[in-house]
Amino acid sequence: MAILEKLTPVSRYSALRVVESADGTHWCHMHADLVDNPGRACFKPNLVNEIIQYQWTLGDRMRRTRGNEAGTLQHVVLASDCDAFNLGGDLEYFCDSIRRQDRHALLTYARQCVRGVHAFHTGLDAGAHSIALVQGDALGGGFEAALSCHTIVAEEGVGMGLPEVLFDLFPGMGAYSFLCKRIAPHQAEKLMLSGQIHSSEELFKMGLVDVLVPRGQGVQAVEDVIRANRRIPHARAAMHRVRAMAQPVTLEEMMAITEVWVDTALQLGEKSLRTMERLVRAQYKRHGHLDAATA
């Protein structure tokens, strides 16, 4: 039986659609609120907070039951209910906070984002294997979220990249730390400073995408990854621990980097803010809010 046929929906979030299986697979779909009410597929504060709430709840449950499920490797899959995986940070929120010079608002938001991606990186501190299923564009913070996962499964023809340099900023919520675990630091910096959007095919060749499949085959590919991991649960779990020892990405490191991001953001001028606002209008237009896009 296919994994998805055994899933049970959990309804307690507004921006997430969460489904869980009895065999240790947990699917977390972002942007559930956009299905009937089109908007921007970005990391709005509510979405970030709900992801963290979900991670805390699920991680706690996994830790409490892990002793009773020896030899079982649980999986958490980050996906999207929208035609984009995630378009990144909430630029509208950024513009407002920068214009008000509200460092506290920006830092609080950034720290929450860092907590979220770090939790996926550590398997919710519960030994889980995290998988990003990228079936639509993953930009900025969306790409950072995918990079934080142990395995990235992407469909062909998807755009992925870090465009923050277009408004004189840098991706400060994990990009450098996670990229440097997959490619050389000078390649990571080039990727971050170019602002270029790459295809999933290009990133697969670079080693930034683990599994590349044709359009429409992403879910099956995730099931195949999970099936393969379940044949070697102890080896896979041990590899997580070895990776954490040999290539650590600490929460402290990420929090320090995001302080640099906040201080840089607060220095942005009107030209950069207008560029952000154009991107916000493009996001609204992309997801059906034509009135907002032309306002």
LOKETOR-170287 format. One line per field, with one value per residue: x, y, z of N, C-alpha, C, O in turn; residue number from 1; residue in one letter; chain. Coordinates in pm, whole numbers, m for minus. Layout:
BEGIN
n.u: (X,...)
n.v: (Y,...)
n.w: (Z,...)
ca.u: (X,...)
ca.v: (Y,...)
ca.w: (Z,...)
c.u: (X,...)
c.v: (Y,...)
c.w: (Z,...)
o.u: (X,...)
o.v: (Y,...)
o.w: (Z,...)
k: (NUM,...)
r: (A,...)
c: (A,...)
This chain:
BEGIN
n.u: (85,55,234,96,m167,m211,m222,m323,m518,m441,m598,m528,m406,m374,m224,m88,m109,m131,m43,m32,124,87,320,539,584,561,388,416,257,304,136,m139,m348,m371,m507,m787,m791,m618,m287,32,294,490,720,535,484,291,290,554,552,361,484,698,559,442,676,784,580,562,829,861,679,796,1038,945,834,1033,1190,1025,1018,1238,1486,1330,1305,1194,1025,1004,837,870,662,447,127,84,151,408,699,815,843,1016,1135,912,868,709,664,929,988,814,910,1175,1141,1033,1247,1259,1422,1383,1149,1235,1448,1324,1155,1352,1497,1303,1268,1521,1520,1330,1441,1673,1570,1466,1709,1830,1671,1443,1547,1509,1599,1484,1444,1468,1295,1282,1035,1031,830,768,876,1154,1268,1505,1445,1287,1445,1651,1513,1466,1732,1800,1709,1766,1749,1690,1436,1351,1141,1169,1239,1196,1252,1520,1690,1880,1782,1829,2033,1951,1816,2018,2078,2156,2108,2024,1950,2049,2150,2431,2557,2434,2477,2755,2798,2747,2865,3171,3297,3361,3209,2957,2943,2954,2715,2534,2586,2537,2266,2128,1874,1850,1788,1629,1752,2013,2102,2100,2311,2513,2516,2343,2080,1937,1776,1637,1351,1103,833,553,623,727,620,617,890,976,855,1008,1261,1210,1143,1388,1550,1434,1521,1773,1783,1940,2195,2143,2050,2282,2450,2341,2418,2697,2737,2652,2854,3089,3035,2916,2633,2555,2298,2369,2565,2405,2224,2395,2477,2235,2192,2373,2246,2009,2113,2225,1999,1862,2005,1935,1840,1597,1584,1640,1424,1209,1256,1208,934,834,878,707,458,466,455,198,48,117,m11,m279,m392,m472,m566,m431,m176,m165,m212)
n.v: (m120,223,485,729,649,564,775,998,1281,1581,1834,2134,2363,2674,2757,2534,2205,1911,1576,1246,927,587,450,605,824,1166,1425,1756,2015,2326,2647,2590,2760,2908,2774,2810,3079,3278,3406,3518,3292,3270,3293,3392,3546,3397,3146,3062,3048,2848,2628,2592,2535,2294,2141,2133,1996,1751,1662,1626,1419,1219,1179,1078,834,697,505,287,202,70,53,171,419,738,973,1308,1514,1801,1994,2149,2302,2469,2616,2699,2606,2758,3107,3253,3482,3709,3971,4197,4234,4276,4523,4700,4679,4767,5029,5140,5109,4896,4701,4497,4364,4259,4098,3916,3782,3674,3508,3317,3198,3084,2902,2726,2617,2506,2307,2125,2053,1914,1694,1732,1711,1454,1238,1203,1171,1425,1547,1743,1813,1938,2080,2306,2647,2738,2984,3216,3226,3002,2826,2801,2664,2418,2335,2287,2041,1682,1537,1639,1629,1696,1809,1815,2117,2310,2622,2741,2929,3214,3514,3748,3938,4110,4315,4418,4264,3972,3615,3526,3323,3064,2982,3006,2841,2588,2547,2527,2277,2115,2206,2372,2649,2883,2843,2851,3117,3247,3161,3282,3555,3605,3608,3460,3252,2911,2612,2309,2095,2193,2234,1977,1866,2009,1902,1990,1919,1617,1410,1391,1414,1352,1584,1560,1324,1346,1279,999,957,1048,851,636,705,695,426,306,402,275,20,29,134,170,228,462,634,644,771,1027,1112,1103,1293,1522,1543,1567,1772,2010,2225,2472,2601,2834,2945,3002,3185,3397,3470,3556,3787,3956,3969,4107,4356,4441,4457,4669,4883,4929,5126,5346,5269,4992,4907,4970,4789,4549,4586,4577,4309,4197,4276,4128,3872,3870,3897,3666,3469,3525,3759,4008,4270,4357,4347,4551,4773)
n.w: (0,m80,83,126,136,389,557,816,860,1044,1213,1319,1261,1078,858,785,653,797,796,923,962,1069,1051,1103,935,870,733,638,508,374,341,340,386,159,m34,m69,m42,m204,m178,m68,m108,113,395,613,936,1086,961,1009,1291,1331,1212,1388,1624,1547,1507,1767,1907,1764,1778,2054,2100,1944,2081,2322,2250,2126,2258,2263,2010,1892,1644,1454,1211,1197,982,863,642,453,265,16,m29,m233,m561,m548,m366,m155,m138,12,270,447,270,277,547,620,491,624,889,860,770,998,1157,1335,1514,1698,1608,1360,1445,1616,1437,1260,1432,1497,1246,1216,1427,1329,1083,1185,1347,1159,1048,1259,1281,1438,1688,1762,1632,1382,1024,798,513,224,m1,m303,m519,m648,m704,m499,m318,m177,164,136,m12,174,376,248,212,474,537,564,327,m5,m226,m549,m813,m1171,m1356,m1166,m1005,m809,m565,m436,m411,m264,m287,m480,m360,m211,14,213,228,541,718,751,501,426,616,569,295,284,383,178,m59,m170,28,m127,m352,m238,m153,m400,m512,m338,m373,m637,m692,m870,m1012,m1016,m1205,m1096,m1213,m1266,m1004,m907,m1046,m926,m677,m483,m483,m392,m497,m810,m1004,m1266,m1339,m1127,m1007,m757,m500,m508,m527,m276,m118,m205,m106,170,197,129,338,553,527,625,899,1137,1038,892,1097,1252,1072,1072,1329,1305,1103,1237,1424,1269,1087,1220,1260,1450,1666,1792,1622,1398,1505,1560,1303,1196,1337,1215,971,1039,1124,886,723,840,751,492,210,48,m222,m219,m63,m228,m433,m296,m251,m510,m564,m377,m483,m717,m610,m495,m731,m866,m718,m742,m628,m774,m737,m508,m610,m792,m649)
ca.u: (0,133,241,m6,m298,m221,m206,m436,m503,m448,m648,m517,m329,m440,m136,m29,m190,m44,m95,60,101,119,450,648,602,483,389,383,238,290,45,m274,m443,m378,m584,m914,m772,m485,m204,174,350,616,723,469,506,200,337,676,516,290,584,773,467,433,803,796,483,600,957,839,614,894,1133,879,801,1147,1236,935,1021,1378,1507,1239,1348,1079,1052,919,847,826,611,364,m3,78,234,546,739,811,912,1113,1093,798,926,619,696,1062,981,750,999,1292,1100,1013,1372,1218,1517,1325,1057,1313,1528,1232,1116,1467,1530,1204,1302,1640,1480,1258,1528,1766,1498,1467,1848,1862,1570,1356,1615,1446,1651,1404,1507,1386,1296,1213,976,1024,754,753,993,1204,1353,1542,1421,1232,1560,1718,1436,1494,1871,1813,1663,1867,1737,1609,1376,1297,1093,1236,1179,1171,1353,1569,1801,1889,1780,1833,2129,1881,1785,2138,2078,2206,2023,2088,1883,2097,2200,2576,2590,2389,2544,2894,2802,2722,2958,3282,3257,3367,3092,2841,2941,2921,2572,2461,2607,2494,2122,2074,1783,1895,1690,1655,1848,2145,2140,2126,2449,2602,2510,2256,1957,1974,1696,1569,1255,1013,715,446,674,795,569,666,1033,987,823,1123,1366,1171,1153,1530,1600,1381,1598,1898,1751,2049,2303,2102,2050,2422,2506,2298,2501,2832,2734,2642,2984,3192,2995,2811,2573,2496,2199,2440,2624,2299,2170,2492,2471,2111,2209,2438,2141,1921,2184,2239,1867,1824,2080,1889,1778,1469,1594,1627,1288,1120,1276,1132,791,801,872,583,347,477,408,51,m6,140,m107,m419,m440,m439,m596,m319,m56,m167,m242)
ca.v: (0,346,553,832,589,533,898,1051,1427,1645,1969,2229,2477,2747,2768,2403,2083,1808,1439,1157,785,500,388,696,930,1284,1518,1893,2093,2470,2729,2534,2871,2971,2690,2877,3223,3303,3512,3500,3168,3304,3263,3491,3511,3293,3017,3028,3009,2720,2524,2568,2466,2156,2074,2107,1892,1624,1619,1576,1288,1124,1146,997,701,637,386,174,173,47,11,242,552,820,1071,1426,1565,1939,2009,2267,2288,2577,2588,2728,2544,2876,3217,3314,3565,3799,4100,4303,4251,4335,4665,4774,4683,4848,5171,5181,5079,4810,4590,4388,4288,4184,3996,3813,3704,3600,3401,3212,3126,3005,2787,2632,2543,2426,2188,2028,2007,1820,1588,1769,1664,1327,1132,1187,1205,1529,1546,1853,1777,2065,2064,2440,2732,2755,3102,3279,3144,2873,2743,2772,2559,2291,2299,2245,1902,1580,1496,1725,1568,1803,1775,1888,2243,2396,2724,2748,3024,3311,3644,3860,4040,4205,4434,4448,4189,3836,3518,3515,3229,2927,2950,2984,2724,2465,2532,2486,2134,2043,2254,2450,2783,2984,2820,2898,3263,3285,3136,3379,3692,3619,3630,3384,3141,2793,2505,2192,2012,2249,2212,1834,1845,2072,1827,2055,1841,1476,1325,1468,1329,1427,1648,1471,1201,1380,1203,862,959,1054,718,549,741,642,280,271,429,176,m103,49,238,197,294,598,711,665,870,1157,1149,1128,1421,1628,1558,1606,1896,2069,2357,2497,2707,2956,2999,3056,3304,3505,3512,3629,3923,4031,3991,4213,4485,4478,4494,4800,4986,4939,5253,5345,5193,4850,4883,4971,4661,4452,4607,4524,4164,4166,4288,4013,3755,3878,3873,3524,3383,3557,3883,4112,4404,4393,4362,4676,4883)
ca.w: (0,m84,213,139,163,531,632,891,870,1175,1187,1429,1212,971,741,761,644,856,793,991,938,1182,1031,1131,835,907,620,677,387,396,259,332,390,27,m125,m98,m23,m261,m121,m98,m54,177,538,697,1077,1133,910,1083,1428,1328,1186,1512,1715,1499,1534,1911,1944,1703,1833,2190,2090,1893,2186,2426,2198,2057,2328,2237,1866,1859,1506,1364,1174,1160,877,852,505,435,129,m1,m94,m331,m678,m508,m239,m68,m205,101,382,427,232,321,688,626,455,732,1006,829,767,1137,1228,1446,1520,1777,1524,1262,1512,1664,1319,1210,1527,1480,1122,1243,1509,1244,992,1265,1393,1049,1034,1367,1291,1550,1810,1798,1545,1261,896,735,367,157,m130,m374,m643,m702,m678,m362,m328,m51,280,93,m46,300,444,180,242,614,550,535,187,m91,m344,m632,m946,m1279,m1397,m1050,m983,m671,m556,m326,m481,m170,m328,m568,m280,m132,139,194,298,671,809,734,368,423,698,507,165,304,414,53,m161,m115,71,m232,m437,m163,m158,m538,m528,m257,m420,m776,m699,m984,m988,m1090,m1221,m1012,m1286,m1241,m864,m893,m1093,m828,m552,m386,m484,m376,m584,m914,m1074,m1354,m1280,m1084,m946,m633,m385,m521,m497,m130,m68,m233,m10,300,190,133,473,648,515,699,998,1230,963,860,1221,1290,982,1124,1444,1254,1032,1337,1489,1173,1020,1305,1239,1581,1676,1831,1499,1313,1570,1543,1163,1168,1391,1106,872,1090,1122,745,673,893,680,354,173,m20,m346,m185,m15,m345,m501,m218,m272,m643,m553,m305,m579,m808,m537,m490,m864,m899,m649,m764,m571,m873,m683,m420,m690,m867,m558)
c.u: (88,126,127,m143,m318,m215,m336,m420,m515,m487,m635,m437,m405,m357,m69,m137,m99,m114,11,24,142,259,565,678,507,499,339,379,217,181,m94,m379,m459,m463,m714,m904,m634,m414,m60,228,488,608,666,484,416,245,460,641,444,386,659,685,455,561,818,704,525,732,943,776,712,993,1072,852,920,1194,1151,938,1165,1391,1416,1292,1227,1121,955,945,790,789,522,233,m20,163,378,576,737,896,1002,1053,980,849,839,646,834,1057,923,843,1120,1256,1079,1139,1345,1308,1459,1233,1133,1389,1441,1190,1232,1504,1430,1233,1422,1606,1411,1350,1627,1699,1491,1607,1883,1761,1478,1415,1557,1492,1573,1487,1415,1406,1221,1164,948,959,725,870,1025,1306,1386,1527,1359,1342,1638,1646,1462,1635,1889,1778,1774,1866,1647,1565,1311,1249,1163,1162,1146,1285,1391,1687,1785,1897,1797,1928,2065,1840,1894,2138,2137,2113,2085,2026,1919,2165,2349,2613,2554,2457,2685,2908,2784,2820,3067,3236,3260,3253,2965,2830,2904,2771,2490,2471,2565,2346,2054,1981,1825,1781,1727,1754,1992,2192,2165,2270,2551,2608,2423,2117,1997,1904,1620,1478,1168,896,610,492,744,751,619,814,1057,958,940,1238,1335,1185,1300,1588,1555,1451,1729,1879,1866,2164,2267,2103,2192,2486,2464,2388,2644,2838,2731,2775,3089,3163,2885,2763,2498,2392,2266,2503,2518,2238,2264,2488,2346,2111,2277,2335,2050,1988,2203,2106,1828,1899,2029,1817,1651,1473,1575,1485,1189,1135,1201,983,747,790,747,464,347,427,256,m10,5,33,m249,m471,m402,m463,m480,m194,m49,m195,m124)
c.v: (124,417,651,776,562,658,941,1201,1474,1789,2054,2352,2546,2751,2637,2299,1969,1674,1346,1012,704,441,488,799,1045,1387,1654,1979,2240,2528,2667,2645,2938,2893,2758,3029,3262,3421,3487,3375,3193,3270,3379,3449,3399,3155,2972,2978,2874,2604,2490,2495,2319,2078,2039,1992,1756,1573,1562,1438,1181,1083,1056,855,628,509,264,131,154,m4,78,382,631,929,1188,1490,1706,1958,2134,2231,2389,2539,2631,2652,2652,2985,3297,3396,3659,3940,4218,4336,4317,4485,4749,4788,4771,4996,5225,5164,4996,4687,4470,4301,4202,4070,3883,3722,3616,3484,3286,3130,3034,2883,2681,2550,2457,2299,2082,1969,1901,1706,1605,1727,1532,1213,1110,1222,1306,1529,1669,1802,1906,2042,2197,2525,2744,2866,3157,3184,3009,2775,2706,2660,2423,2243,2248,2098,1803,1543,1594,1646,1679,1750,1862,2019,2338,2498,2733,2845,3122,3451,3766,3972,4143,4329,4456,4383,4051,3741,3481,3417,3084,2897,2916,2856,2594,2441,2477,2341,2050,2081,2337,2589,2888,2967,2870,3049,3313,3270,3244,3520,3712,3655,3549,3272,3024,2692,2390,2098,2060,2218,2065,1804,1902,1995,1889,1993,1694,1385,1414,1375,1414,1486,1544,1345,1225,1297,1059,854,968,918,622,578,681,491,235,293,323,41,m94,153,271,270,439,685,740,771,1011,1203,1182,1263,1537,1651,1614,1740,1966,2204,2388,2608,2839,3023,3067,3182,3423,3558,3595,3766,4012,4065,4107,4349,4534,4526,4634,4914,5009,5072,5236,5265,5044,4816,4883,4842,4551,4463,4561,4372,4120,4172,4171,3885,3754,3842,3727,3435,3439,3685,3999,4250,4450,4422,4495,4798,4978)
c.w: (0,49,231,172,311,618,699,906,1014,1152,1313,1389,1100,844,704,741,684,848,849,965,1060,1169,1042,1026,868,795,665,550,423,306,241,327,254,m72,m166,m87,m73,m197,m158,m30,5,325,617,845,1127,1087,987,1222,1431,1299,1313,1614,1676,1530,1681,1953,1891,1762,1973,2188,2041,2001,2292,2378,2139,2125,2302,2091,1821,1716,1407,1338,1126,1062,887,716,501,290,123,m68,m207,m452,m658,m380,m132,m134,m112,213,346,399,274,468,705,599,567,852,982,828,909,1220,1353,1449,1594,1691,1424,1329,1564,1550,1273,1302,1518,1355,1145,1327,1424,1154,1070,1316,1283,1033,1138,1378,1408,1684,1858,1707,1418,1138,827,584,316,22,m204,m510,m711,m658,m530,m365,m190,66,247,56,80,375,381,214,384,633,512,387,113,m213,m425,m766,m1050,m1309,m1285,m1038,m837,m667,m443,m385,m392,m214,m420,m492,m174,6,112,269,432,767,775,602,369,498,628,372,182,349,288,m58,m94,m76,m39,m331,m369,m171,m298,m562,m457,m315,m565,m787,m806,m937,m1076,m1103,m1128,m1080,m1262,m1100,m834,m936,m996,m696,m445,m382,m482,m474,m681,m993,m1166,m1278,m1245,m1015,m811,m515,m390,m487,m347,m69,m90,m137,127,304,199,272,572,637,594,809,1092,1160,933,986,1268,1202,1023,1238,1400,1184,1131,1409,1394,1107,1100,1252,1368,1574,1711,1709,1414,1373,1554,1400,1137,1233,1287,999,915,1080,978,689,716,826,537,329,94,m150,m321,m141,m131,m426,m429,m247,m410,m640,m478,m400,m677,m740,m526,m625,m902,m838,m646,m706,m662,m819,m594,m501,m761,m779,m545)
o.u: (186,25,67,m227,m431,m204,m445,m319,m588,m417,m720,m403,m490,m412,1,m242,m4,m229,130,m93,222,311,676,787,388,610,231,482,122,141,m159,m487,m551,m489,m748,m999,m542,m476,m31,210,589,505,739,494,461,239,470,695,464,371,682,731,458,554,858,746,525,744,1006,815,712,1029,1139,848,911,1233,1197,870,1208,1316,1423,1321,1164,1237,836,1060,675,872,522,227,m125,239,462,488,667,1007,1059,936,956,872,890,650,853,1113,975,854,1163,1331,1105,1141,1400,1274,1483,1239,1100,1394,1479,1190,1213,1537,1468,1224,1423,1656,1432,1338,1663,1763,1507,1622,1957,1765,1439,1342,1556,1432,1591,1586,1299,1517,1110,1243,851,1021,664,955,936,1419,1306,1586,1376,1335,1685,1710,1479,1656,1983,1814,1865,1972,1539,1648,1224,1308,1211,1041,1076,1401,1304,1773,1690,2007,1780,1905,2118,1829,1867,2190,2166,2046,2187,2048,1834,2232,2390,2692,2633,2490,2729,3019,2803,2853,3058,3147,3172,3205,2877,2722,2829,2709,2389,2375,2558,2306,1935,2006,1834,1690,1842,1831,2082,2307,2245,2340,2662,2695,2427,2044,2082,1965,1546,1522,1159,864,583,410,810,834,660,860,1147,1029,968,1305,1423,1232,1332,1667,1628,1442,1790,1953,1888,2223,2351,2151,2220,2565,2543,2428,2705,2934,2799,2805,3170,3255,2773,2842,2389,2397,2223,2495,2539,2205,2219,2495,2351,2037,2242,2336,2018,1928,2198,2101,1769,1861,2076,1745,1604,1375,1501,1431,1095,1037,1137,914,636,703,687,379,242,366,193,m107,m86,m9,m329,m587,m312,m387,m437,m115,60,m200,m132)
o.v: (129,411,657,846,539,647,922,1246,1417,1861,2048,2435,2485,2748,2629,2303,1935,1660,1365,978,749,386,461,857,1024,1431,1665,2011,2274,2466,2688,2625,3018,2940,2762,3100,3279,3523,3441,3356,3145,3226,3455,3330,3314,3059,2855,2876,2795,2496,2373,2403,2231,1964,1928,1902,1657,1455,1462,1350,1068,965,967,763,510,414,151,36,215,m92,48,456,595,972,1169,1515,1729,1941,2215,2141,2395,2442,2602,2635,2640,2958,3398,3381,3686,4018,4326,4453,4402,4564,4855,4896,4843,5079,5342,5200,5020,4583,4355,4179,4084,3958,3766,3600,3496,3376,3169,3007,2920,2773,2561,2428,2348,2195,1963,1849,1807,1629,1507,1709,1501,1106,1008,1294,1276,1513,1697,1754,1977,1991,2201,2478,2759,2846,3147,3076,2913,2656,2593,2572,2324,2125,2174,2037,1837,1520,1630,1601,1749,1658,1971,2029,2437,2463,2733,2842,3115,3502,3878,4089,4253,4437,4505,4439,4018,3782,3412,3427,2996,2794,2811,2775,2499,2328,2393,2288,1928,1998,2370,2644,2973,3065,2926,3104,3410,3355,3291,3597,3826,3725,3567,3207,3039,2689,2376,2029,1979,2180,2032,1727,1851,2020,1847,2012,1652,1293,1503,1270,1535,1443,1452,1266,1136,1250,1004,758,903,874,538,485,623,435,138,211,287,m41,m196,252,388,361,528,799,850,852,1105,1319,1276,1339,1637,1763,1699,1814,1979,2286,2335,2696,2945,3145,3178,3276,3536,3680,3693,3855,4129,4174,4194,4446,4654,4624,4710,5031,5101,5122,5124,5198,4977,4712,4803,4792,4467,4363,4512,4314,4018,4083,4120,3800,3650,3767,3670,3337,3405,3719,4077,4342,4565,4509,4547,4911,5077)
o.w: (74,120,338,228,355,741,644,959,1095,1081,1402,1474,1034,734,603,805,614,889,826,947,1142,1267,996,1026,890,766,724,491,495,208,139,271,235,m183,m284,m120,8,m166,m268,90,m46,375,681,874,1204,1163,1027,1267,1523,1354,1343,1683,1762,1575,1716,2026,1965,1793,2006,2264,2089,2012,2346,2460,2106,2057,2315,2052,1723,1672,1288,1432,1027,1059,915,680,540,201,216,m152,m271,m447,m743,m295,m32,m180,m153,248,229,491,303,507,791,674,601,910,1072,880,936,1338,1461,1394,1557,1699,1406,1276,1557,1563,1250,1255,1532,1357,1098,1301,1444,1150,1026,1327,1310,1007,1108,1474,1472,1781,1977,1705,1351,1147,800,534,361,m59,m173,m603,m818,m582,m446,m411,m97,69,322,88,93,431,451,240,412,734,436,329,162,m292,m373,m824,m1018,m1291,m1306,m1057,m749,m755,m364,m407,m440,m181,m436,m550,m64,102,m4,364,436,888,772,591,320,450,627,338,105,352,291,m143,24,m140,m46,m388,m435,m193,m312,m625,m509,m307,m612,m880,m832,m836,m1198,m1020,m1087,m1013,m1240,m1078,m745,m872,m985,m613,m330,m284,m561,m529,m638,m1041,m1147,m1167,m1323,m968,m758,m437,m288,m425,m295,21,m6,m91,191,403,267,319,663,728,626,812,1124,1217,946,981,1317,1249,1010,1243,1450,1202,1112,1450,1434,1073,1051,1206,1391,1488,1665,1695,1364,1301,1535,1378,1063,1189,1274,942,834,1033,952,615,639,841,469,415,74,m184,m394,m177,m133,m482,m493,m265,m427,m704,m512,m397,m714,m804,m546,m632,m963,m900,m559,m732,m632,m852,m601,m466,m786,m828,m473)
k: (1,2,3,4,5,6,7,8,9,10,11,12,13,14,15,16,17,18,19,20,21,22,23,24,25,26,27,28,29,30,31,32,33,34,35,36,37,38,39,40,41,42,43,44,45,46,47,48,49,50,51,52,53,54,55,56,57,58,59,60,61,62,63,64,65,66,67,68,69,70,71,72,73,74,75,76,77,78,79,80,81,82,83,84,85,86,87,88,89,90,91,92,93,94,95,96,97,98,99,100,101,102,103,104,105,106,107,108,109,110,111,112,113,114,115,116,117,118,119,120,121,122,123,124,125,126,127,128,129,130,131,132,133,134,135,136,137,138,139,140,141,142,143,144,145,146,147,148,149,150,151,152,153,154,155,156,157,158,159,160,161,162,163,164,165,166,167,168,169,170,171,172,173,174,175,176,177,178,179,180,181,182,183,184,185,186,187,188,189,190,191,192,193,194,195,196,197,198,199,200,201,202,203,204,205,206,207,208,209,210,211,212,213,214,215,216,217,218,219,220,221,222,223,224,225,226,227,228,229,230,231,232,233,234,235,236,237,238,239,240,241,242,243,244,245,246,247,248,249,250,251,252,253,254,255,256,257,258,259,260,261,262,263,264,265,266,267,268,269,270,271,272,273,274,275,276,277,278,279,280,281,282,283,284,285,286,287,288,289,290,291,292,293,294,295)
r: (M,A,I,L,E,K,L,T,P,V,S,R,Y,S,A,L,R,V,V,E,S,A,D,G,T,H,W,C,H,M,H,A,D,L,V,D,N,P,G,R,A,C,F,K,P,N,L,V,N,E,I,I,Q,Y,Q,W,T,L,G,D,R,M,R,R,T,R,G,N,E,A,G,T,L,Q,H,V,V,L,A,S,D,C,D,A,F,N,L,G,G,D,L,E,Y,F,C,D,S,I,R,R,Q,D,R,H,A,L,L,T,Y,A,R,Q,C,V,R,G,V,H,A,F,H,T,G,L,D,A,G,A,H,S,I,A,L,V,Q,G,D,A,L,G,G,G,F,E,A,A,L,S,C,H,T,I,V,A,E,E,G,V,G,M,G,L,P,E,V,L,F,D,L,F,P,G,M,G,A,Y,S,F,L,C,K,R,I,A,P,H,Q,A,E,K,L,M,L,S,G,Q,I,H,S,S,E,E,L,F,K,M,G,L,V,D,V,L,V,P,R,G,Q,G,V,Q,A,V,E,D,V,I,R,A,N,R,R,I,P,H,A,R,A,A,M,H,R,V,R,A,M,A,Q,P,V,T,L,E,E,M,M,A,I,T,E,V,W,V,D,T,A,L,Q,L,G,E,K,S,L,R,T,M,E,R,L,V,R,A,Q,Y,K,R,H,G,H,L,D,A,A,T,A)
c: (A,A,A,A,A,A,A,A,A,A,A,A,A,A,A,A,A,A,A,A,A,A,A,A,A,A,A,A,A,A,A,A,A,A,A,A,A,A,A,A,A,A,A,A,A,A,A,A,A,A,A,A,A,A,A,A,A,A,A,A,A,A,A,A,A,A,A,A,A,A,A,A,A,A,A,A,A,A,A,A,A,A,A,A,A,A,A,A,A,A,A,A,A,A,A,A,A,A,A,A,A,A,A,A,A,A,A,A,A,A,A,A,A,A,A,A,A,A,A,A,A,A,A,A,A,A,A,A,A,A,A,A,A,A,A,A,A,A,A,A,A,A,A,A,A,A,A,A,A,A,A,A,A,A,A,A,A,A,A,A,A,A,A,A,A,A,A,A,A,A,A,A,A,A,A,A,A,A,A,A,A,A,A,A,A,A,A,A,A,A,A,A,A,A,A,A,A,A,A,A,A,A,A,A,A,A,A,A,A,A,A,A,A,A,A,A,A,A,A,A,A,A,A,A,A,A,A,A,A,A,A,A,A,A,A,A,A,A,A,A,A,A,A,A,A,A,A,A,A,A,A,A,A,A,A,A,A,A,A,A,A,A,A,A,A,A,A,A,A,A,A,A,A,A,A,A,A,A,A,A,A,A,A,A,A,A,A,A,A,A,A,A,A,A,A)
